[in-house]
Structure formats: structure tokens, C-alpha cells
Amino acid sequence: MATYRAFVLREDGGYARYIEISAACDEQACQIATLLNLGAKLDLWCGGRFVRQFGQQSRNSEFSETPAQRRDREGTGENRDNFEDGSCA
């Protein structure tokens, strides 16, 4: 089992909080994240690896960026723990 985090995005594009998910692979983690989606945008991460974004499409073009692109542009980083790669073999 790998540990994933579903980060809830704020309107300004930053992360409000995260929900920890244990899953066997990306596909399973994505299924769980889909069930967790409460109308907010979610970024699913496995350690430092971005997996997928879920949720409503915003009219704000800033949300079309990947989290890495947003961090590079803003010069900030999110504080996440490092986990092993949880992709399916």
C-alpha cells in the first residue's frame, strides 16, 4: 500500500488542507479521490509525484497550470513528506 494525499485547493490556487489515502496503486487512489470530491478542486499526490487533479473547472486561468508550474511561477513550494512511488507495477 502506498500513501497518497488529496490536497483541497483554495480559490487562490493554494492548498487548504489534505486528506490522506492508502491505496495499492494510482488507479485505486483516483477512485477513492473521486469519492472524496466534495465540489472542490483536489490535487492527488503520491509523495512528490503529482498524479491527477479532480473537481470543478474554474474560470480562473491560474487553475489550468499544474501545481509544479504554479510553484515555479510563484517561487513557493508546498510542504509535503516524501513517500515511495505508489504506482501500479
GUNU-548837 format. One record per atom (N, C-alpha, C): residue number from 1; residue in one letter; z, x, y. Coordinates in steps of 0.001 Angstrom, whole numbers, plus 500000, padded with zeros to 6 digits. Layout:
REM residues N
<node><pos>NUM</pos><code>A</code><Z>Z</Z><X>X</X><Y>Y</Y></node>
...
***
This chain:
REM residues 89
<node><pos>1</pos><code>M</code><Z>500000</Z><X>500845</X><Y>498819</Y></node>
<node><pos>1</pos><code>M</code><Z>500000</Z><X>500000</X><Y>500000</Y></node>
<node><pos>1</pos><code>M</code><Z>500000</Z><X>500887</X><Y>501239</Y></node>
<node><pos>2</pos><code>A</code><Z>499244</Z><X>500458</X><Y>502206</Y></node>
<node><pos>2</pos><code>A</code><Z>499189</Z><X>501161</X><Y>503486</Y></node>
<node><pos>2</pos><code>A</code><Z>499853</Z><X>500291</X><Y>504554</Y></node>
<node><pos>3</pos><code>T</code><Z>500301</Z><X>500928</X><Y>505618</Y></node>
<node><pos>3</pos><code>T</code><Z>500907</Z><X>500210</X><Y>506734</Y></node>
<node><pos>3</pos><code>T</code><Z>499899</Z><X>500100</X><Y>507867</Y></node>
<node><pos>4</pos><code>Y</code><Z>499670</Z><X>498887</X><Y>508289</Y></node>
<node><pos>4</pos><code>Y</code><Z>498771</Z><X>498573</X><Y>509396</Y></node>
<node><pos>4</pos><code>Y</code><Z>499610</Z><X>497985</X><Y>510522</Y></node>
<node><pos>5</pos><code>R</code><Z>499069</Z><X>498037</X><Y>511728</Y></node>
<node><pos>5</pos><code>R</code><Z>499707</Z><X>497371</X><Y>512859</Y></node>
<node><pos>5</pos><code>R</code><Z>498663</Z><X>496548</X><Y>513591</Y></node>
<node><pos>6</pos><code>A</code><Z>498993</Z><X>495282</X><Y>513805</Y></node>
<node><pos>6</pos><code>A</code><Z>498149</Z><X>494380</X><Y>514593</Y></node>
<node><pos>6</pos><code>A</code><Z>498762</Z><X>494323</X><Y>515987</Y></node>
<node><pos>7</pos><code>F</code><Z>498111</Z><X>494990</X><Y>516940</Y></node>
<node><pos>7</pos><code>F</code><Z>498601</Z><X>495045</X><Y>518315</Y></node>
<node><pos>7</pos><code>F</code><Z>498078</Z><X>493843</X><Y>519093</Y></node>
<node><pos>8</pos><code>V</code><Z>498976</Z><X>493126</X><Y>519758</Y></node>
<node><pos>8</pos><code>V</code><Z>498626</Z><X>491982</X><Y>520587</Y></node>
<node><pos>8</pos><code>V</code><Z>498261</Z><X>492504</X><Y>521971</Y></node>
<node><pos>9</pos><code>L</code><Z>497053</Z><X>492167</X><Y>522438</Y></node>
<node><pos>9</pos><code>L</code><Z>496583</Z><X>492637</X><Y>523743</Y></node>
<node><pos>9</pos><code>L</code><Z>497005</Z><X>491694</X><Y>524860</Y></node>
<node><pos>10</pos><code>R</code><Z>497424</Z><X>492300</X><Y>525963</Y></node>
<node><pos>10</pos><code>R</code><Z>497700</Z><X>491550</X><Y>527191</Y></node>
<node><pos>10</pos><code>R</code><Z>496386</Z><X>491324</X><Y>527929</Y></node>
<node><pos>11</pos><code>E</code><Z>496424</Z><X>490496</X><Y>528953</Y></node>
<node><pos>11</pos><code>E</code><Z>495227</Z><X>490238</X><Y>529774</Y></node>
<node><pos>11</pos><code>E</code><Z>494686</Z><X>491502</X><Y>530424</Y></node>
<node><pos>12</pos><code>D</code><Z>495570</Z><X>492455</X><Y>530766</Y></node>
<node><pos>12</pos><code>D</code><Z>495122</Z><X>493688</X><Y>531424</Y></node>
<node><pos>12</pos><code>D</code><Z>494576</Z><X>494715</X><Y>530433</Y></node>
<node><pos>13</pos><code>G</code><Z>494548</Z><X>494364</X><Y>529141</Y></node>
<node><pos>13</pos><code>G</code><Z>493993</Z><X>495256</X><Y>528132</Y></node>
<node><pos>13</pos><code>G</code><Z>495011</Z><X>496136</X><Y>527445</Y></node>
<node><pos>14</pos><code>G</code><Z>496247</Z><X>496172</X><Y>527931</Y></node>
<node><pos>14</pos><code>G</code><Z>497298</Z><X>496958</X><Y>527290</Y></node>
<node><pos>14</pos><code>G</code><Z>497890</Z><X>496199</X><Y>526109</Y></node>
<node><pos>15</pos><code>Y</code><Z>498722</Z><X>496875</X><Y>525374</Y></node>
<node><pos>15</pos><code>Y</code><Z>499356</Z><X>496257</X><Y>524214</Y></node>
<node><pos>15</pos><code>Y</code><Z>500713</Z><X>495675</X><Y>524582</Y></node>
<node><pos>16</pos><code>A</code><Z>500917</Z><X>494412</X><Y>524221</Y></node>
<node><pos>16</pos><code>A</code><Z>502177</Z><X>493723</X><Y>524500</Y></node>
<node><pos>16</pos><code>A</code><Z>503209</Z><X>494018</X><Y>523414</Y></node>
<node><pos>17</pos><code>R</code><Z>502788</Z><X>493983</X><Y>522164</Y></node>
<node><pos>17</pos><code>R</code><Z>503668</Z><X>494217</X><Y>521010</Y></node>
<node><pos>17</pos><code>R</code><Z>502778</Z><X>494400</X><Y>519784</Y></node>
<node><pos>18</pos><code>Y</code><Z>503394</Z><X>494669</X><Y>518638</Y></node>
<node><pos>18</pos><code>Y</code><Z>502612</Z><X>494761</X><Y>517410</Y></node>
<node><pos>18</pos><code>Y</code><Z>503339</Z><X>494055</X><Y>516273</Y></node>
<node><pos>19</pos><code>I</code><Z>502544</Z><X>493697</X><Y>515262</Y></node>
<node><pos>19</pos><code>I</code><Z>503049</Z><X>493093</X><Y>514039</Y></node>
<node><pos>19</pos><code>I</code><Z>502673</Z><X>494038</X><Y>512912</Y></node>
<node><pos>20</pos><code>E</code><Z>503649</Z><X>494473</X><Y>512138</Y></node>
<node><pos>20</pos><code>E</code><Z>503384</Z><X>495409</X><Y>511046</Y></node>
<node><pos>20</pos><code>E</code><Z>502906</Z><X>494637</X><Y>509812</Y></node>
<node><pos>21</pos><code>I</code><Z>501876</Z><X>495184</X><Y>509170</Y></node>
<node><pos>21</pos><code>I</code><Z>501265</Z><X>494571</X><Y>507985</Y></node>
<node><pos>21</pos><code>I</code><Z>501216</Z><X>495613</X><Y>506876</Y></node>
<node><pos>22</pos><code>S</code><Z>501607</Z><X>495241</X><Y>505674</Y></node>
<node><pos>22</pos><code>S</code><Z>501419</Z><X>496086</X><Y>504493</Y></node>
<node><pos>22</pos><code>S</code><Z>500277</Z><X>495494</X><Y>503684</Y></node>
<node><pos>23</pos><code>A</code><Z>499283</Z><X>496316</X><Y>503387</Y></node>
<node><pos>23</pos><code>A</code><Z>498110</Z><X>495831</X><Y>502660</Y></node>
<node><pos>23</pos><code>A</code><Z>497536</Z><X>496947</X><Y>501798</Y></node>
<node><pos>24</pos><code>A</code><Z>496801</Z><X>496551</X><Y>500774</Y></node>
<node><pos>24</pos><code>A</code><Z>496205</Z><X>497508</X><Y>499843</Y></node>
<node><pos>24</pos><code>A</code><Z>494981</Z><X>498197</X><Y>500438</Y></node>
<node><pos>25</pos><code>C</code><Z>494268</Z><X>497504</X><Y>501356</Y></node>
<node><pos>25</pos><code>C</code><Z>493043</Z><X>498070</X><Y>501932</Y></node>
<node><pos>25</pos><code>C</code><Z>492720</Z><X>497360</X><Y>503237</Y></node>
<node><pos>26</pos><code>D</code><Z>491688</Z><X>497838</X><Y>503921</Y></node>
<node><pos>26</pos><code>D</code><Z>491276</Z><X>497255</X><Y>505190</Y></node>
<node><pos>26</pos><code>D</code><Z>490939</Z><X>495777</X><Y>505047</Y></node>
<node><pos>27</pos><code>E</code><Z>490208</Z><X>495433</X><Y>504003</Y></node>
<node><pos>27</pos><code>E</code><Z>489793</Z><X>494042</X><Y>503808</Y></node>
<node><pos>27</pos><code>E</code><Z>491000</Z><X>493107</X><Y>503730</Y></node>
<node><pos>28</pos><code>Q</code><Z>491997</Z><X>493493</X><Y>502960</Y></node>
<node><pos>28</pos><code>Q</code><Z>493203</Z><X>492677</X><Y>502836</Y></node>
<node><pos>28</pos><code>Q</code><Z>493957</Z><X>492612</X><Y>504172</Y></node>
<node><pos>29</pos><code>A</code><Z>494065</Z><X>493733</X><Y>504871</Y></node>
<node><pos>29</pos><code>A</code><Z>494740</Z><X>493763</X><Y>506164</Y></node>
<node><pos>29</pos><code>A</code><Z>494018</Z><X>492870</X><Y>507175</Y></node>
<node><pos>30</pos><code>C</code><Z>492688</Z><X>492854</X><Y>507140</Y></node>
<node><pos>30</pos><code>C</code><Z>491911</Z><X>491999</X><Y>508036</Y></node>
<node><pos>30</pos><code>C</code><Z>492157</Z><X>490525</X><Y>507729</Y></node>
<node><pos>31</pos><code>Q</code><Z>492255</Z><X>490183</X><Y>506453</Y></node>
<node><pos>31</pos><code>Q</code><Z>492546</Z><X>488799</X><Y>506077</Y></node>
<node><pos>31</pos><code>Q</code><Z>493903</Z><X>488372</X><Y>506607</Y></node>
<node><pos>32</pos><code>I</code><Z>494890</Z><X>489238</X><Y>506486</Y></node>
<node><pos>32</pos><code>I</code><Z>496238</Z><X>488929</X><Y>506979</Y></node>
<node><pos>32</pos><code>I</code><Z>496225</Z><X>488816</X><Y>508505</Y></node>
<node><pos>33</pos><code>A</code><Z>495552</Z><X>489747</X><Y>509183</Y></node>
<node><pos>33</pos><code>A</code><Z>495488</Z><X>489715</X><Y>510646</Y></node>
<node><pos>33</pos><code>A</code><Z>494824</Z><X>488436</X><Y>511136</Y></node>
<node><pos>34</pos><code>T</code><Z>493821</Z><X>487949</X><Y>510411</Y></node>
<node><pos>34</pos><code>T</code><Z>493162</Z><X>486692</X><Y>510769</Y></node>
<node><pos>34</pos><code>T</code><Z>494156</Z><X>485542</X><Y>510721</Y></node>
<node><pos>35</pos><code>L</code><Z>495023</Z><X>485551</X><Y>509740</Y></node>
<node><pos>35</pos><code>L</code><Z>496039</Z><X>484503</X><Y>509622</Y></node>
<node><pos>35</pos><code>L</code><Z>497089</Z><X>484606</X><Y>510722</Y></node>
<node><pos>36</pos><code>L</code><Z>497367</Z><X>485821</X><Y>511191</Y></node>
<node><pos>36</pos><code>L</code><Z>498368</Z><X>486038</X><Y>512234</Y></node>
<node><pos>36</pos><code>L</code><Z>497868</Z><X>485677</X><Y>513618</Y></node>
<node><pos>37</pos><code>N</code><Z>496569</Z><X>485640</X><Y>513795</Y></node>
<node><pos>37</pos><code>N</code><Z>495981</Z><X>485442</X><Y>515119</Y></node>
<node><pos>37</pos><code>N</code><Z>496439</Z><X>484113</X><Y>515707</Y></node>
<node><pos>38</pos><code>L</code><Z>497147</Z><X>484197</X><Y>516813</Y></node>
<node><pos>38</pos><code>L</code><Z>497700</Z><X>483009</X><Y>517477</Y></node>
<node><pos>38</pos><code>L</code><Z>496972</Z><X>482699</X><Y>518768</Y></node>
<node><pos>39</pos><code>G</code><Z>495689</Z><X>483018</X><Y>518837</Y></node>
<node><pos>39</pos><code>G</code><Z>494922</Z><X>482766</X><Y>520044</Y></node>
<node><pos>39</pos><code>G</code><Z>494833</Z><X>483958</X><Y>520971</Y></node>
<node><pos>40</pos><code>A</code><Z>495553</Z><X>485011</X><Y>520673</Y></node>
<node><pos>40</pos><code>A</code><Z>495496</Z><X>486232</X><Y>521477</Y></node>
<node><pos>40</pos><code>A</code><Z>494566</Z><X>487228</X><Y>520808</Y></node>
<node><pos>41</pos><code>K</code><Z>494096</Z><X>488186</X><Y>521593</Y></node>
<node><pos>41</pos><code>K</code><Z>493305</Z><X>489267</X><Y>521005</Y></node>
<node><pos>41</pos><code>K</code><Z>494242</Z><X>490203</X><Y>520254</Y></node>
<node><pos>42</pos><code>L</code><Z>493793</Z><X>490653</X><Y>519099</Y></node>
<node><pos>42</pos><code>L</code><Z>494548</Z><X>491603</X><Y>518286</Y></node>
<node><pos>42</pos><code>L</code><Z>493677</Z><X>492803</X><Y>517979</Y></node>
<node><pos>43</pos><code>D</code><Z>494246</Z><X>493996</X><Y>518086</Y></node>
<node><pos>43</pos><code>D</code><Z>493601</Z><X>495219</X><Y>517611</Y></node>
<node><pos>43</pos><code>D</code><Z>494323</Z><X>495637</X><Y>516342</Y></node>
<node><pos>44</pos><code>L</code><Z>493592</Z><X>495787</X><Y>515247</Y></node>
<node><pos>44</pos><code>L</code><Z>494184</Z><X>496205</X><Y>513983</Y></node>
<node><pos>44</pos><code>L</code><Z>493985</Z><X>497710</X><Y>513815</Y></node>
<node><pos>45</pos><code>W</code><Z>495088</Z><X>498402</X><Y>513576</Y></node>
<node><pos>45</pos><code>W</code><Z>495080</Z><X>499858</X><Y>513403</Y></node>
<node><pos>45</pos><code>W</code><Z>495753</Z><X>500224</X><Y>512088</Y></node>
<node><pos>46</pos><code>C</code><Z>495285</Z><X>501294</X><Y>511476</Y></node>
<node><pos>46</pos><code>C</code><Z>495952</Z><X>501921</X><Y>510341</Y></node>
<node><pos>46</pos><code>C</code><Z>496219</Z><X>503354</X><Y>510791</Y></node>
<node><pos>47</pos><code>G</code><Z>497443</Z><X>503600</X><Y>511224</Y></node>
<node><pos>47</pos><code>G</code><Z>497764</Z><X>504892</X><Y>511828</Y></node>
<node><pos>47</pos><code>G</code><Z>496948</Z><X>505067</X><Y>513083</Y></node>
<node><pos>48</pos><code>G</code><Z>496252</Z><X>506186</X><Y>513206</Y></node>
<node><pos>48</pos><code>G</code><Z>495416</Z><X>506451</X><Y>514366</Y></node>
<node><pos>48</pos><code>G</code><Z>494002</Z><X>505953</X><Y>514222</Y></node>
<node><pos>49</pos><code>R</code><Z>493708</Z><X>505219</X><Y>513152</Y></node>
<node><pos>49</pos><code>R</code><Z>492347</Z><X>504741</X><Y>512872</Y></node>
<node><pos>49</pos><code>R</code><Z>492202</Z><X>503274</X><Y>513269</Y></node>
<node><pos>50</pos><code>F</code><Z>491305</Z><X>503005</X><Y>514242</Y></node>
<node><pos>50</pos><code>F</code><Z>491007</Z><X>501633</X><Y>514637</Y></node>
<node><pos>50</pos><code>F</code><Z>490226</Z><X>500973</X><Y>513517</Y></node>
<node><pos>51</pos><code>V</code><Z>490655</Z><X>499754</X><Y>513130</Y></node>
<node><pos>51</pos><code>V</code><Z>489982</Z><X>499024</X><Y>512053</Y></node>
<node><pos>51</pos><code>V</code><Z>489080</Z><X>497935</X><Y>512614</Y></node>
<node><pos>52</pos><code>R</code><Z>489646</Z><X>497015</X><Y>513415</Y></node>
<node><pos>52</pos><code>R</code><Z>488855</Z><X>495890</X><Y>513904</Y></node>
<node><pos>52</pos><code>R</code><Z>489627</Z><X>495138</X><Y>514987</Y></node>
<node><pos>53</pos><code>Q</code><Z>488892</Z><X>494411</X><Y>515835</Y></node>
<node><pos>53</pos><code>Q</code><Z>489513</Z><X>493557</X><Y>516841</Y></node>
<node><pos>53</pos><code>Q</code><Z>489292</Z><X>492094</X><Y>516455</Y></node>
<node><pos>54</pos><code>F</code><Z>490313</Z><X>491280</X><Y>516684</Y></node>
<node><pos>54</pos><code>F</code><Z>490272</Z><X>489856</X><Y>516381</Y></node>
<node><pos>54</pos><code>F</code><Z>490616</Z><X>489072</X><Y>517626</Y></node>
<node><pos>55</pos><code>G</code><Z>490196</Z><X>487809</X><Y>517676</Y></node>
<node><pos>55</pos><code>G</code><Z>490653</Z><X>486917</X><Y>518726</Y></node>
<node><pos>55</pos><code>G</code><Z>489576</Z><X>486487</X><Y>519672</Y></node>
<node><pos>56</pos><code>Q</code><Z>490025</Z><X>485818</X><Y>520725</Y></node>
<node><pos>56</pos><code>Q</code><Z>489137</Z><X>485237</X><Y>521718</Y></node>
<node><pos>56</pos><code>Q</code><Z>488355</Z><X>486305</X><Y>522455</Y></node>
<node><pos>57</pos><code>Q</code><Z>487132</Z><X>485954</X><Y>522802</Y></node>
<node><pos>57</pos><code>Q</code><Z>486333</Z><X>486838</X><Y>523646</Y></node>
<node><pos>57</pos><code>Q</code><Z>486731</Z><X>486570</X><Y>525090</Y></node>
<node><pos>58</pos><code>S</code><Z>487026</Z><X>487611</X><Y>525814</Y></node>
<node><pos>58</pos><code>S</code><Z>487407</Z><X>487479</X><Y>527216</Y></node>
<node><pos>58</pos><code>S</code><Z>486177</Z><X>487599</X><Y>528091</Y></node>
<node><pos>59</pos><code>R</code><Z>486199</Z><X>486947</X><Y>529218</Y></node>
<node><pos>59</pos><code>R</code><Z>485115</Z><X>487102</X><Y>530191</Y></node>
<node><pos>59</pos><code>R</code><Z>485226</Z><X>488430</X><Y>530919</Y></node>
<node><pos>60</pos><code>N</code><Z>486367</Z><X>489070</X><Y>530807</Y></node>
<node><pos>60</pos><code>N</code><Z>486603</Z><X>490360</X><Y>531450</Y></node>
<node><pos>60</pos><code>N</code><Z>485867</Z><X>491434</X><Y>530645</Y></node>
<node><pos>61</pos><code>S</code><Z>484920</Z><X>492127</X><Y>531257</Y></node>
<node><pos>61</pos><code>S</code><Z>484119</Z><X>493118</X><Y>530548</Y></node>
<node><pos>61</pos><code>S</code><Z>484954</Z><X>494280</X><Y>530024</Y></node>
<node><pos>62</pos><code>E</code><Z>486157</Z><X>494455</X><Y>530579</Y></node>
<node><pos>62</pos><code>E</code><Z>487029</Z><X>495532</X><Y>530134</Y></node>
<node><pos>62</pos><code>E</code><Z>487348</Z><X>495397</X><Y>528641</Y></node>
<node><pos>63</pos><code>F</code><Z>487370</Z><X>494144</X><Y>528125</Y></node>
<node><pos>63</pos><code>F</code><Z>487706</Z><X>493926</X><Y>526728</Y></node>
<node><pos>63</pos><code>F</code><Z>486561</Z><X>494285</X><Y>525786</Y></node>
<node><pos>64</pos><code>S</code><Z>485371</Z><X>494558</X><Y>526313</Y></node>
<node><pos>64</pos><code>S</code><Z>484267</Z><X>494940</X><Y>525447</Y></node>
<node><pos>64</pos><code>S</code><Z>484381</Z><X>496403</X><Y>525020</Y></node>
<node><pos>65</pos><code>E</code><Z>485261</Z><X>497155</X><Y>525649</Y></node>
<node><pos>65</pos><code>E</code><Z>485481</Z><X>498546</X><Y>525283</Y></node>
<node><pos>65</pos><code>E</code><Z>486330</Z><X>498619</X><Y>524016</Y></node>
<node><pos>66</pos><code>T</code><Z>486165</Z><X>499693</X><Y>523268</Y></node>
<node><pos>66</pos><code>T</code><Z>487084</Z><X>499938</X><Y>522167</Y></node>
<node><pos>66</pos><code>T</code><Z>488389</Z><X>500451</X><Y>522759</Y></node>
<node><pos>67</pos><code>P</code><Z>489499</Z><X>500365</X><Y>522021</Y></node>
<node><pos>67</pos><code>P</code><Z>490762</Z><X>500888</X><Y>522539</Y></node>
<node><pos>67</pos><code>P</code><Z>490672</Z><X>502370</X><Y>522909</Y></node>
<node><pos>68</pos><code>A</code><Z>489942</Z><X>503150</X><Y>522121</Y></node>
<node><pos>68</pos><code>A</code><Z>489808</Z><X>504579</X><Y>522419</Y></node>
<node><pos>68</pos><code>A</code><Z>489058</Z><X>504793</X><Y>523734</Y></node>
<node><pos>69</pos><code>Q</code><Z>487998</Z><X>504011</X><Y>523954</Y></node>
<node><pos>69</pos><code>Q</code><Z>487255</Z><X>504124</X><Y>525209</Y></node>
<node><pos>69</pos><code>Q</code><Z>488140</Z><X>503740</X><Y>526385</Y></node>
<node><pos>70</pos><code>R</code><Z>488936</Z><X>502699</X><Y>526224</Y></node>
<node><pos>70</pos><code>R</code><Z>489829</Z><X>502251</X><Y>527295</Y></node>
<node><pos>70</pos><code>R</code><Z>490856</Z><X>503333</X><Y>527609</Y></node>
<node><pos>71</pos><code>R</code><Z>491453</Z><X>503952</X><Y>526571</Y></node>
<node><pos>71</pos><code>R</code><Z>492441</Z><X>505014</X><Y>526797</Y></node>
<node><pos>71</pos><code>R</code><Z>491803</Z><X>506201</X><Y>527496</Y></node>
<node><pos>72</pos><code>D</code><Z>490578</Z><X>506566</X><Y>527071</Y></node>
<node><pos>72</pos><code>D</code><Z>489883</Z><X>507689</X><Y>527702</Y></node>
<node><pos>72</pos><code>D</code><Z>489611</Z><X>507404</X><Y>529170</Y></node>
<node><pos>73</pos><code>R</code><Z>489167</Z><X>506202</X><Y>529470</Y></node>
<node><pos>73</pos><code>R</code><Z>488862</Z><X>505826</X><Y>530851</Y></node>
<node><pos>73</pos><code>R</code><Z>490120</Z><X>505804</X><Y>531701</Y></node>
<node><pos>74</pos><code>E</code><Z>491204</Z><X>505264</X><Y>531149</Y></node>
<node><pos>74</pos><code>E</code><Z>492437</Z><X>505144</X><Y>531910</Y></node>
<node><pos>74</pos><code>E</code><Z>493275</Z><X>506410</X><Y>531883</Y></node>
<node><pos>75</pos><code>G</code><Z>492962</Z><X>507317</X><Y>530941</Y></node>
<node><pos>75</pos><code>G</code><Z>493735</Z><X>508545</X><Y>530830</Y></node>
<node><pos>75</pos><code>G</code><Z>495115</Z><X>508326</X><Y>530241</Y></node>
<node><pos>76</pos><code>T</code><Z>495257</Z><X>507256</X><Y>529445</Y></node>
<node><pos>76</pos><code>T</code><Z>496542</Z><X>506951</X><Y>528818</Y></node>
<node><pos>76</pos><code>T</code><Z>496372</Z><X>506876</X><Y>527324</Y></node>
<node><pos>77</pos><code>G</code><Z>497462</Z><X>506969</X><Y>526609</Y></node>
<node><pos>77</pos><code>G</code><Z>497457</Z><X>506831</X><Y>525153</Y></node>
<node><pos>77</pos><code>G</code><Z>498526</Z><X>505864</X><Y>524721</Y></node>
<node><pos>78</pos><code>E</code><Z>498283</Z><X>505184</X><Y>523658</Y></node>
<node><pos>78</pos><code>E</code><Z>499287</Z><X>504300</X><Y>523094</Y></node>
<node><pos>78</pos><code>E</code><Z>500155</Z><X>505107</X><Y>522141</Y></node>
<node><pos>79</pos><code>N</code><Z>501400</Z><X>504766</X><Y>522068</Y></node>
<node><pos>79</pos><code>N</code><Z>502357</Z><X>505500</X><Y>521258</Y></node>
<node><pos>79</pos><code>N</code><Z>502471</Z><X>504847</X><Y>519884</Y></node>
<node><pos>80</pos><code>R</code><Z>501733</Z><X>505362</X><Y>518912</Y></node>
<node><pos>80</pos><code>R</code><Z>501751</Z><X>504829</X><Y>517552</Y></node>
<node><pos>80</pos><code>R</code><Z>502140</Z><X>505937</X><Y>516597</Y></node>
<node><pos>81</pos><code>D</code><Z>502812</Z><X>505554</X><Y>515535</Y></node>
<node><pos>81</pos><code>D</code><Z>503159</Z><X>506512</X><Y>514488</Y></node>
<node><pos>81</pos><code>D</code><Z>501907</Z><X>506860</X><Y>513698</Y></node>
<node><pos>82</pos><code>N</code><Z>501905</Z><X>508005</X><Y>513040</Y></node>
<node><pos>82</pos><code>N</code><Z>500787</Z><X>508395</X><Y>512187</Y></node>
<node><pos>82</pos><code>N</code><Z>501036</Z><X>507912</X><Y>510772</Y></node>
<node><pos>83</pos><code>F</code><Z>500042</Z><X>507234</X><Y>510203</Y></node>
<node><pos>83</pos><code>F</code><Z>500107</Z><X>506759</X><Y>508831</Y></node>
<node><pos>83</pos><code>F</code><Z>498924</Z><X>507321</X><Y>508075</Y></node>
<node><pos>84</pos><code>E</code><Z>498994</Z><X>507296</X><Y>506769</Y></node>
<node><pos>84</pos><code>E</code><Z>497874</Z><X>507747</X><Y>505961</Y></node>
<node><pos>84</pos><code>E</code><Z>496737</Z><X>506751</X><Y>506070</Y></node>
<node><pos>85</pos><code>D</code><Z>495532</Z><X>507197</X><Y>505791</Y></node>
<node><pos>85</pos><code>D</code><Z>494357</Z><X>506346</X><Y>505789</Y></node>
<node><pos>85</pos><code>D</code><Z>494539</Z><X>505260</X><Y>504725</Y></node>
<node><pos>86</pos><code>G</code><Z>494420</Z><X>503998</X><Y>505117</Y></node>
<node><pos>86</pos><code>G</code><Z>494660</Z><X>502896</X><Y>504200</Y></node>
<node><pos>86</pos><code>G</code><Z>493392</Z><X>502193</X><Y>503758</Y></node>
<node><pos>87</pos><code>S</code><Z>492247</Z><X>502852</X><Y>503877</Y></node>
<node><pos>87</pos><code>S</code><Z>491001</Z><X>502192</X><Y>503481</Y></node>
<node><pos>87</pos><code>S</code><Z>490909</Z><X>502091</X><Y>501966</Y></node>
<node><pos>88</pos><code>C</code><Z>490141</Z><X>501106</X><Y>501506</Y></node>
<node><pos>88</pos><code>C</code><Z>489964</Z><X>500923</X><Y>500061</Y></node>
<node><pos>88</pos><code>C</code><Z>489109</Z><X>502049</X><Y>499497</Y></node>
<node><pos>89</pos><code>A</code><Z>489429</Z><X>502475</X><Y>498309</Y></node>
<node><pos>89</pos><code>A</code><Z>488659</Z><X>503554</X><Y>497673</Y></node>
<node><pos>89</pos><code>A</code><Z>487439</Z><X>502994</X><Y>496993</Y></node>
***
